Amino acid sequence: GTDAPFRIDVQPYQIDSMPALHSGVFCESDGKWLLIGGRTNGLHGFQGLILFPEYTQNTTIYVVDPSARKLWTATTDAVPAQIREHINSSNMQWVATSNGMLHIIGGYGYSNVRDSFITFPYRTSVRIDELINAVTNKTSLNGLFKQEYDIRYAVCGAHACEAQTPNHMRLIFGHRFDGIYNREDNGSGFTQQYTNSVALIAIDSTSGRLSSWQSVSDTLNYHRRDYALGHSFSFRDKQRYVTAYSGVFTPKKNTAYTTCVDIRNDSIVHNSTINQLYSHYHCATATFLDTLANRNHTLFFGGMALNHPDSTSGIPVLDTAIPFVRTISCITRFNDGTFRENVVGTLPSLEGTNAYFFPAKSPYPDMPVMQQNSRQFIGYMYGGIISPKPNISQEDPAIST
């Protein structure tokens, strides 16, 4: 739309030896980024045996200081096999909690221990400051990670976040996928099951073990994976919460969702009033607040979408193949709960899918505050998939990187 209250400008930022990763754990602590797992190639293939080749798994842990443009590395080779395989996986969920713990849940990848591709049924936890210190000081990683098995942890393509209640976190949507993906064989080579749920997980603060698991199910509206999760803030009751935007695939029509789901401390609300035109797959997202007008602006950087704006008229053009796009879109939420969607910028190329956004420091956790009438740095977009063409899944996914 032309009534967008701002424009987004994207500039390259060079850090030497920076890895090209997507779909991993990307968290921030005290100005440093911690990068674990994920993949080093582009879009996965859709047929044949080597769709997620082992050599394109990321087996290095990176610590990055973006302001000093410094980088440290440590290999996961010496970590015990069951833990190593889990943290080297992709599309896992993770939570960096306010007490300094990192919890990595699920994720998909090859397990030598089980000699097959699986969704890992583990939660692996580590103290973030201890891991960053070990990587930057080149000391051993052994003994830092703790792992717990529970088959309910076998989820990928979801999101996890800290809940308002201490020692609780949420695991939102996602699916369990075991075997080798092949869209040509009607699913005989794999099993797939969506969770269709939002789970509230409690971890015992003394033992570090799972103490309770409660879930709410909805087979129609929660049948989602690979969606974007945005932070939200209610100016009416001063509450932080999260919003799950779009995602794939609807049970009946096998297309993307255009609605969103608000996950608050005391309620989960499906918003059918929104019809999200842009950004239907997981991409870098950022929420920032207009504290004068009491609005949330949630940005979606590229990714994949059912629509893209026509280059001349700006009118949305539908493409049901959900191609890669360059669109930077924004969903504004007003104080009365209504929504407006605008196009606020364009990326230099077809990128953003499975990328991550590191927000600039702010008094509101994870959410920069909009400064009026100014040019403002709101954060960094890192990693993700870049593609030379919008639709490559039918052609050759390997041409993406």
Disulfide bonds with the S-S distance in Angstrom:
none
